[in-house]
Amino acid sequence: MKTILIIDDEEKLRALLAKIISLEGFEVYQASDAKSGLKKLEQSDIDVVLCDVKLPDGNGVDLIKLIKDNHPRTEIILLTAYGNIPDGVQAIKNGAFDYIIKGDDNNKIIPLLNRVIEKVELSKRVQQLEKQLGNKYSFESILGKSKVIKSAIEAARKVSITDATVLLTGETGTGKEVFAQAIHAASTRNKFNFIAVNCSAFSKELLENELFGHKAGAFTGAIKDSKGIFEEANNGTVFLDEIGEMPLDLQAKLLRVLEAQEYLKVGDSKTTKINVRIIAATNRDLQKEIEAARFREDLFYRISAFQIQLPSLRERAIDIEELSIHFLHFFTRKTNKKISSLSHSYIDSLKLHSWKGNIRELKNVIERSVILTEGNEIDIESLPLNFEKREQSSSTKQLSAFDLTSAEKIHIQKVLNYANGNKTETARLLNIALTTLYRKLDEYQLI
């Protein structure tokens, strides 16, 4: 319910206002002086304060600033005496929403309250969205109980409160951008921009312009100055994904940013000063890239001052079920489906998979299963063909780990996984006929 606090020492007028306002559906609190009014504000969540100028223990105009300092989302309307407009003007300067003339503007109170409540509700929605956004990118949003993921989270927490450059390494799909977002959200720069750029998504010329911007006339079509990502992210964080793909001459410019916090825009002769934190990520072995003369050694030592290796999904199989349930809830909400669980055989099959695409691949598999499932439980029938599927049925043939057929089944499955489900390529690698492969896939229930 919308809450109003009336602070006025005139009991009859206060009671009249309370009656008028409560009839419109507001919950009304009353106070006769500044001290009791401030106490009410501490005890209750007040949306709007109606405050008289002259109070027994203070001045309403001065009280506005005190209220705003301690309760910034509470809006204030000043009740001023006729002919005392300067009080109203000063009240606005101190942070009041508006003022009304006491006794003469009673018919204006409700429309004014409705306007101010709209502002309060908008402010509350913004606050809620900010909270949701903060939760989305917090370390608490990173799921998993395995030792390897907990170790990575702990390292990221410790470095987040510093300004150190961070290098995130690991296979594709392990969540490097999620970690970068969490580091930024926990840092002192979190009120400023976080901007991510994939270095492999642009040509050299486009990447240079994307990062550093350009001056008007720098090239054909450059009719005005343009800011680059570093300038847009000033005082915030820049996340350079796939930094191992960055061309060598741009690596030199990046080194200058790291060393001097300055750079030259394309076509400019004057340096641009910035203050940014850089988080980089790669799925490449940068030491091998240095040996192959594709990555600068001096840049490597600057960006790897604090390195965090993110584990593959294979290394944290214990987390697969928790992650799968999270994605299940996400996609059922998105598709408005009433799917409540994952079968045991489905979970077992997920744990057997090699997960070359890691968490990103798992997310795609769960989305596929949600789309294909009609009932309230997801089962192995919705899995892609290149999965080791474990049946729960007692009629299913159980293969011993010491059995020759068991070894053959496992080997075929591994080769099928390696070939990304391509039957022709699998048959070629196994050196058997395609018809033989299909017969064995059917025999071992791999299709």
Buried (B, 14 or more C-beta within 10 A) or exposed (E): EBBBBBBBBBEEBBBBBBEBBEEEEBBBBBBBBBBBBBEBBEEEEBBBBBBBBBBEEBBBBBBBBBBBEEBEBBBBBBBBBEEBEEBBBBBBEBBBBBBBBBEEBBEEBBEBBEEBBEBBEEBEEEEEEEEEEBEEBEBEBBBBEBEBBEEBBEBBEEBBEBEBBBBBBBBBBBBBBBBBBBBBBBBEBBEBBBBBBBBEEBEEEEBBBBBBBBBEEBEEEBEEBBBBBBBBBBEBBBBBBBBBBBBEEBBEBBBEBBEEBEBBBBBBEEEBEBEBBBBBBBBBEBEEBBEEEBBBEEBBEBBBEBBBBBBBBBBBBBBBBBBBBBBBBBBBEEEEBEBEBBBEBBBBBBBBBBBBBBBBBBBBBBBBBBEEBEEEEBBBEBBEEBBBBBBEEEEEEEBEEEEEEBEBBBEBBEBBBBBEBEBEBBBBEBEBEEEEBBEBBEEBEBB
